[in-house]
């Protein structure tokens, strides 16, 4: 693959949503230790917690057994996911697509501004606006800044008529 395509695939693979999907495959939510409030509010199914837990498992496996064990552990996950990830890499990363477009148009790098955040600390909702050269092109809301930024970028792509 070309370097740019490999970068897109890597980006899609390490996204928290993908890591959470791997964690769900292992039923890691059931094994997570958390407070009663987090548990009753759906913490065992939250992408950010599942993705972080999967990363922790990988880190522990690395520290205990090294890179060869990681390769062996991850191979079935990657085999199952690679075709879908290759096909959807661009859809998974609207921020990169928007940045590529803005730079190709000589408009500079998009800026992501937090418009608001609401809700309790364990279940915040962020609203982000994406601006290029000070002009707002899209907004997004999500349970993390990263998710809200991706949604804002996708909204911007759609408003520009360049979404897929």
HULIN-V599145 format. One record per helix or strand of 3 or more residues. SS is the DSSP state (H for helix, E for strand). FROM is the first residue (numbers start at 1). TO is the last residue. If there is no record, write none. Layout:
# HULIN-V599145
SS/FROM/TO  SS/FROM/TO
This chain:
# HULIN-V599145
H/3/13  H/16/26  H/28/31  H/36/40  H/43/45  H/47/65  H/67/92  H/94/104  E/111/118  H/121/123  E/125/132  E/135/142  H/145/159
